[in-house]
Amino acid sequence: MKRTSRDIRTANRYDVLRHIIAESPVSRQQLAAATGLSLATVATLVGELLDFGMLVEGGYEDSDGGRPRGLVAVNPTGGALIGVDVAETYIHVELFDLALTVLARADEELRPGERDAARVVARIAAGVADVVARSAVAPERVLGVGVSMPGQVDREGGVSVYAANWNWHDVPLLGLLAEHLPHPLHLDNPLRATTVAEQWFGAARGRDDAIVVNLGTGVGAGLALGGTLHRGATNSAGEWGHTTLVLDGRPCHCGNQGCVETYVGAPGIMRNLRELSPDSPLLHPDDQTATIEALGRALADGDPVAVRVVRETARYLGAALADLVNLLNPEVIVLSSWVATALGEPLVAEVREAVARRALRRPFASVEIVLCPIPSNPVSLGAATFALEGSLAAMRAKQHRG
């Protein structure tokens, strides 16, 4: 799809605001250098953002004997953004100011039987209402709500196209949510959300080519190629969890066998544990969160069963990641989401060794493999940036109508 001049203008405004949020306060000259835009273009875009109330003038800095340069800073009170992380076992909601500082959080647990669309929509709406109430932000100041939904999504149509672990097909999620919430709504998936969060605040910042691997109930790979979030033709790029790792291997919810997800997602790790030690006290058969957390604690204590399970999991994960290293030649691979957090650096160390055994020497030499360094929830943070992007596009449209 060809980008219009309005699309380009919105993207440039978003890029400028992204750098201001990361570096605030900053001069227009610094912004021009960081974005590659002309100083005149930056000055125009900054002027618009000041008019919208998203920025404030932030004093001056000396400039090597010349005239002092005016600084601009993000205006934290210029609006609020909400990011929603919908996962297979929980819904996590955060409300941010415009500096992307968390002002309020809410959590809703999703039990195995609570996967019908009406129940999930009600839980999301309750979480959003909760953070607005807790933060004491006036509802009209909420610029938008970004919702991250696992699986394939149609971001333009607001539809959950396919969520394998829930057997959802073509659920009009944002249309259903709009019946409960008065705010502008934006949909994407956790692969895109975590990648944007890493580009803004994490290990992918300043890197042109990065892969962010989500390790949760399901798995996938967010891609930043040439410094740009890669979505693919139908916003489906990154479904690496459903690439084949073992021919005629374990059955997957997607209908295939031997998918990466069935060996390194949380249920797959539980199966690895069950096969190595069927009677292990670490195994909570009906609770993947409790199992993975118990495994992480035992791993930290050097428990031999936990070490063997993680080594076996890393063997599969390393083989699948080596394919990405050879194929895409990234500068960094970030292991993200709750499974990666629970298993921590011991998992990363085993994965590095496994990738080293299978990847080609030259691309492996250029890649770092790290844990997500973002201290807050990267999915809800990334989802909030989608709401920010949407609000900038809406402001541009409003400006034209005006």
C-alpha positions as CSV (number, residue, x, y, z in Angstrom):
1,M,0.0,0.0,0.0
2,K,1.4,3.3,-1.1
3,R,2.0,5.8,1.7
4,T,0.4,9.2,1.3
5,S,2.0,12.5,2.3
6,R,-0.3,12.6,5.3
7,D,1.0,9.1,6.4
8,I,4.5,10.3,6.0
9,R,3.8,13.5,8.0
10,T,2.2,11.4,10.8
11,A,5.2,9.0,10.8
12,N,7.7,11.9,11.0
13,R,5.7,13.5,13.8
14,Y,5.7,10.2,15.7
15,D,9.5,9.8,15.1
16,V,10.2,13.3,16.4
17,L,8.0,12.7,19.5
18,R,9.6,9.4,20.1
19,H,13.1,11.0,20.3
20,I,11.8,13.8,22.5
21,I,10.2,11.3,25.0
22,A,13.5,9.3,25.1
23,E,15.9,12.3,25.4
24,S,13.7,15.1,26.9
25,P,14.6,18.0,27.0
26,V,16.2,18.2,23.5
27,S,17.0,20.9,20.9
28,R,15.5,21.0,17.5
29,Q,19.1,20.7,16.1
30,Q,19.6,17.4,18.0
31,L,16.2,16.2,16.8
32,A,17.2,16.9,13.2
33,A,20.4,14.9,13.6
34,A,18.7,12.0,15.3
35,T,15.8,11.7,12.8
36,G,17.6,12.6,9.6
37,L,14.9,15.2,8.9
38,S,15.7,18.8,7.9
39,L,15.8,21.4,10.6
40,A,12.9,23.2,8.9
41,T,10.8,20.1,8.9
42,V,11.6,19.4,12.6
43,A,10.8,23.0,13.5
44,T,7.4,22.7,11.8
45,L,6.6,19.4,13.5
46,V,7.7,20.6,16.9
47,G,5.5,23.6,16.4
48,E,2.5,21.4,15.7
49,L,3.2,19.3,18.8
50,L,3.5,22.4,20.9
51,D,0.1,23.6,19.5
52,F,-1.4,20.2,20.4
53,G,-0.2,20.6,24.0
54,M,2.0,17.5,23.8
55,L,5.2,19.5,24.2
56,V,6.4,22.5,26.2
57,E,9.3,24.8,25.8
58,G,12.1,23.6,28.1
59,G,14.7,26.5,28.4
60,Y,17.9,26.9,26.5
61,E,21.3,25.3,26.1
62,D,24.6,26.8,25.0
63,S,25.8,26.1,21.5
64,D,29.6,26.5,21.1
65,G,29.5,30.3,21.3
66,G,26.5,30.8,19.0
67,R,23.0,31.7,20.0
68,P,21.5,29.5,22.8
69,R,19.4,26.8,21.4
70,G,15.8,26.4,22.6
71,L,14.9,23.1,24.2
72,V,11.6,21.3,24.0
73,A,10.3,18.7,26.4
74,V,7.3,16.3,26.5
75,N,4.4,17.7,28.4
76,P,3.4,14.8,30.8
77,T,0.0,16.4,31.5
78,G,-0.8,16.8,27.8
79,G,-2.8,13.6,27.8
80,A,-2.9,10.0,29.0
81,L,-2.4,6.7,27.1
82,I,-3.5,3.2,28.1
83,G,-1.7,0.0,27.1
84,V,-3.4,-3.4,27.5
85,D,-1.5,-6.7,27.4
86,V,-4.0,-9.5,26.8
87,A,-2.3,-12.9,27.3
88,E,-3.6,-16.4,27.5
89,T,-3.6,-16.4,31.3
90,Y,-4.0,-12.7,32.3
91,I,-4.9,-9.2,31.2
92,H,-2.5,-6.5,32.4
93,V,-3.5,-2.8,31.9
94,E,-1.3,0.3,32.5
95,L,-2.1,4.0,32.2
96,F,0.8,6.3,31.2
97,D,1.3,10.0,31.0
98,L,2.8,11.4,27.8
99,A,6.3,10.8,29.0
100,L,5.3,7.1,29.1
101,T,5.6,7.0,32.9
102,V,3.2,4.5,34.5
103,L,0.5,6.2,36.6
104,A,-1.7,3.2,37.4
105,R,-1.8,-0.5,36.8
106,A,-4.6,-3.2,37.0
107,D,-4.4,-7.0,36.6
108,E,-7.2,-9.4,35.7
109,E,-6.5,-13.2,35.8
110,L,-7.9,-15.3,33.0
111,R,-8.7,-18.9,34.0
112,P,-8.8,-21.7,31.3
113,G,-12.6,-21.5,31.0
114,E,-12.7,-17.8,30.5
115,R,-11.7,-17.5,26.9
116,D,-15.0,-16.6,25.2
117,A,-14.9,-13.1,23.6
118,A,-17.6,-11.5,25.8
119,R,-15.8,-12.5,29.0
120,V,-12.4,-11.3,27.7
121,V,-14.0,-8.0,26.5
122,A,-15.6,-7.4,29.9
123,R,-12.3,-8.0,31.6
124,I,-10.4,-5.6,29.4
125,A,-13.1,-2.9,29.9
126,A,-13.0,-3.4,33.7
127,G,-9.2,-3.1,33.7
128,V,-9.3,0.1,31.6
129,A,-12.0,1.6,33.9
130,D,-9.9,0.6,36.9
131,V,-6.7,2.4,35.8
132,V,-8.6,5.6,34.8
133,A,-10.3,5.6,38.3
134,R,-7.0,4.9,40.1
135,S,-5.0,7.6,38.3
136,A,-7.8,10.2,38.8
137,V,-7.2,11.2,35.1
138,A,-10.3,12.7,33.5
139,P,-11.7,10.2,30.9
140,E,-11.6,12.9,28.2
141,R,-7.8,13.2,28.7
142,V,-7.2,9.6,27.6
143,L,-5.9,10.0,24.0
144,G,-6.4,6.3,23.2
145,V,-6.2,2.7,24.3
146,G,-3.8,0.3,22.7
147,V,-4.7,-3.4,23.0
148,S,-2.2,-6.2,22.4
149,M,-3.9,-9.5,21.5
150,P,-2.0,-12.7,20.9
151,G,-2.0,-14.3,17.5
152,Q,-2.8,-12.7,14.1
153,V,-4.7,-9.4,14.1
154,D,-6.2,-7.0,11.5
155,R,-5.1,-3.8,13.0
156,E,-7.0,-1.6,10.5
157,G,-10.3,-3.5,11.1
158,G,-9.8,-4.1,14.8
159,V,-10.2,-7.9,14.4
160,S,-8.6,-10.8,16.1
161,V,-8.1,-12.9,13.0
162,Y,-6.7,-16.0,14.6
163,A,-5.6,-16.8,18.2
164,A,-4.5,-20.4,18.1
165,N,-4.5,-21.1,21.8
166,W,-8.1,-19.8,22.2
167,N,-9.4,-21.1,18.9
168,W,-10.6,-17.5,18.1
169,H,-11.4,-16.8,14.4
170,D,-12.3,-13.3,13.1
171,V,-13.5,-11.9,16.5
172,P,-14.3,-8.1,16.0
173,L,-12.5,-7.3,19.3
174,L,-12.4,-3.5,19.0
175,G,-16.1,-3.3,17.9
176,L,-17.1,-5.3,21.0
177,L,-14.9,-3.1,23.2
178,A,-16.3,0.1,21.8
179,E,-19.6,-0.8,23.3
180,H,-18.0,-0.5,26.8
181,L,-15.3,2.1,26.4
182,P,-15.5,5.8,25.1
183,H,-11.8,6.0,24.1
184,P,-10.2,5.7,20.7
185,L,-9.1,2.0,20.4
186,H,-6.1,0.5,18.6
187,L,-5.3,-3.2,18.1
188,D,-2.0,-5.0,17.4
189,N,-0.2,-8.1,18.8
190,P,2.5,-8.6,21.4
191,L,5.3,-9.2,18.8
192,R,4.8,-5.7,17.5
193,A,4.3,-4.2,21.0
194,T,7.4,-5.6,22.5
195,T,9.6,-4.7,19.5
196,V,8.5,-1.1,19.6
197,A,9.1,-1.0,23.4
198,E,12.6,-2.4,22.9
199,Q,13.3,0.2,20.1
200,W,12.2,3.1,22.3
201,F,13.5,2.1,25.7
202,G,15.3,-1.3,25.6
203,A,18.0,-3.4,24.0
204,A,17.0,-2.6,20.4
205,R,17.5,1.1,20.9
206,G,19.9,2.4,18.3
207,R,20.1,-1.0,16.6
208,D,18.9,-1.2,13.0
209,D,18.3,-5.0,13.0
210,A,16.7,-6.6,16.0
211,I,14.6,-9.6,16.9
212,V,12.4,-9.6,20.0
213,V,11.3,-13.1,21.0
214,N,8.2,-13.5,23.1
215,L,8.3,-16.5,25.3
216,G,5.0,-17.1,27.0
217,T,2.2,-19.6,26.5
218,G,2.7,-19.0,22.8
219,V,5.9,-17.8,21.2
220,G,6.7,-15.4,18.3
221,A,9.4,-13.1,17.0
222,G,9.0,-9.3,16.6
223,L,11.2,-8.0,13.8
224,A,12.9,-4.6,13.4
225,L,14.7,-4.6,10.1
226,G,16.6,-1.5,8.8
227,G,15.4,0.3,11.9
228,T,11.7,-0.1,11.0
229,L,9.1,-2.4,12.6
230,H,8.5,-5.2,10.0
231,R,4.8,-6.1,9.8
232,G,4.6,-8.1,6.5
233,A,1.9,-8.0,3.8
234,T,-1.0,-8.8,6.2
235,N,0.5,-7.7,9.6
236,S,1.4,-11.4,10.2
237,A,5.2,-11.3,10.2
238,G,6.9,-12.9,13.2
239,E,4.8,-16.1,13.5
240,W,8.0,-18.0,14.1
241,G,6.4,-20.0,16.8
242,H,4.5,-21.8,14.1
243,T,7.5,-22.7,12.0
244,T,8.3,-26.4,12.0
245,L,11.1,-27.4,14.3
246,V,10.6,-31.2,14.4
247,L,9.1,-33.1,11.5
248,D,6.0,-35.1,12.6
249,G,6.6,-33.7,16.2
250,R,4.2,-32.6,18.9
251,P,0.7,-31.5,17.8
252,C,0.1,-27.8,17.9
253,H,-3.1,-25.8,18.3
254,C,-2.6,-24.3,14.8
255,G,-3.2,-27.8,13.3
256,N,0.4,-28.6,12.4
257,Q,2.9,-30.8,14.2
258,G,6.4,-30.0,15.5
259,C,6.0,-26.2,15.8
260,V,8.6,-24.3,17.7
261,E,5.9,-23.2,20.2
262,T,5.2,-26.8,21.2
263,Y,8.8,-27.2,22.5
264,V,9.6,-23.8,24.0
265,G,6.2,-22.2,25.0
266,A,5.1,-22.7,28.6
267,P,3.0,-25.8,27.8
268,G,5.9,-27.2,25.8
269,I,8.4,-26.7,28.7
270,M,5.9,-28.4,31.0
271,R,5.9,-31.4,28.7
272,N,9.7,-31.3,28.6
273,L,9.6,-31.5,32.4
274,R,7.0,-34.2,32.5
275,E,9.1,-36.3,30.0
276,L,12.3,-35.9,32.0
277,S,10.8,-36.3,35.5
278,P,7.1,-37.4,35.5
279,D,6.7,-37.2,39.3
280,S,8.6,-33.9,39.8
281,P,7.2,-31.6,42.6
282,L,8.0,-28.7,40.2
283,L,5.1,-29.8,38.0
284,H,1.7,-28.2,38.6
285,P,-0.3,-30.0,35.9
286,D,-3.1,-27.4,35.5
287,D,-1.1,-24.2,36.2
288,Q,1.6,-23.3,33.7
289,T,2.5,-20.1,35.6
290,A,3.1,-21.9,38.8
291,T,5.2,-24.6,37.0
292,I,7.4,-22.1,35.2
293,E,7.9,-20.0,38.3
294,A,8.8,-23.2,40.3
295,L,11.2,-24.2,37.6
296,G,12.9,-20.7,37.7
297,R,13.3,-20.9,41.5
298,A,14.7,-24.4,41.3
299,L,17.0,-23.4,38.5
300,A,18.5,-20.6,40.6
301,D,19.1,-23.1,43.4
302,G,20.9,-25.5,41.0
303,D,18.3,-28.2,41.1
304,P,19.5,-30.9,38.7
305,V,16.1,-31.6,37.2
306,A,15.5,-27.9,36.6
307,V,18.9,-27.6,35.0
308,R,18.2,-30.5,32.6
309,V,14.8,-29.2,31.6
310,V,16.1,-25.7,30.8
311,R,19.1,-27.2,29.0
312,E,16.7,-29.3,26.9
313,T,14.4,-26.3,26.3
314,A,17.4,-24.2,25.3
315,R,18.5,-26.9,22.8
316,Y,15.2,-26.5,20.9
317,L,15.1,-22.7,21.3
318,G,18.8,-22.4,20.2
319,A,18.1,-24.4,17.0
320,A,15.1,-22.2,16.2
321,L,17.0,-19.0,17.0
322,A,20.0,-20.1,14.9
323,D,17.7,-20.2,11.9
324,L,16.8,-16.5,12.6
325,V,20.4,-15.5,13.0
326,N,21.4,-17.1,9.7
327,L,18.3,-15.8,7.9
328,L,18.2,-12.2,9.2
329,N,21.7,-11.4,10.6
330,P,20.4,-9.3,13.5
331,E,22.5,-7.2,15.9
332,V,20.5,-8.3,18.9
333,I,18.0,-10.9,20.0
334,V,16.0,-10.0,23.0
335,L,14.3,-12.8,25.0
336,S,11.1,-11.2,26.4
337,S,7.8,-12.1,28.2
338,W,7.1,-13.9,31.4
339,V,8.7,-17.3,30.7
340,A,12.0,-15.6,29.8
341,T,11.8,-13.4,33.0
342,A,11.1,-16.5,35.2
343,L,14.0,-18.6,33.8
344,G,16.3,-15.6,33.6
345,E,20.0,-15.5,32.8
346,P,20.5,-19.3,33.2
347,L,18.2,-19.8,30.2
348,V,20.1,-17.1,28.2
349,A,23.5,-18.7,28.9
350,E,22.2,-22.1,27.7
351,V,20.6,-20.5,24.6
352,R,23.8,-18.7,23.7
353,E,25.7,-22.0,23.7
354,A,23.0,-23.7,21.7
355,V,22.9,-21.0,19.1
356,A,26.7,-20.9,18.9
357,R,26.6,-24.7,18.0
358,R,24.2,-24.2,15.1
359,A,24.5,-20.7,13.6
360,L,27.0,-19.7,11.0
361,R,30.1,-18.2,12.5
362,R,30.0,-14.7,10.9
363,P,26.3,-13.8,11.7
364,F,26.7,-15.4,15.2
365,A,29.7,-13.2,15.9
366,S,27.7,-10.0,15.3
367,V,24.6,-10.9,17.5
368,E,24.0,-10.3,21.2
369,I,21.4,-12.5,22.9
370,V,20.0,-10.7,26.0
371,L,17.1,-10.7,28.4
372,C,14.6,-7.9,28.1
373,P,16.0,-5.0,30.1
374,I,12.8,-3.0,30.4
375,P,11.7,-3.1,34.1
376,S,8.0,-2.6,33.5
377,N,5.7,-4.7,31.2
378,P,7.0,-4.2,27.6
379,V,3.8,-5.3,26.0
380,S,1.6,-2.7,27.7
381,L,4.3,-0.1,27.1
382,G,4.4,-0.9,23.4
383,A,0.6,-1.0,23.2
384,A,0.5,2.5,24.6
385,T,2.8,3.7,21.8
386,F,0.2,2.4,19.3
387,A,-2.4,4.6,21.0
388,L,0.1,7.5,20.8
389,E,0.6,6.9,17.0
390,G,-3.1,6.7,16.5
391,S,-3.7,9.9,18.4
392,L,-1.2,11.7,16.2
393,A,-2.8,10.5,13.1
394,A,-6.2,11.6,14.4
395,M,-4.8,15.1,15.3
396,R,-3.5,15.4,11.8
397,A,-6.9,14.6,10.3
398,K,-8.6,17.0,12.7
399,Q,-6.1,19.7,11.7
400,H,-7.0,19.2,8.0
401,R,-10.8,19.3,8.7
402,G,-10.2,22.5,10.7
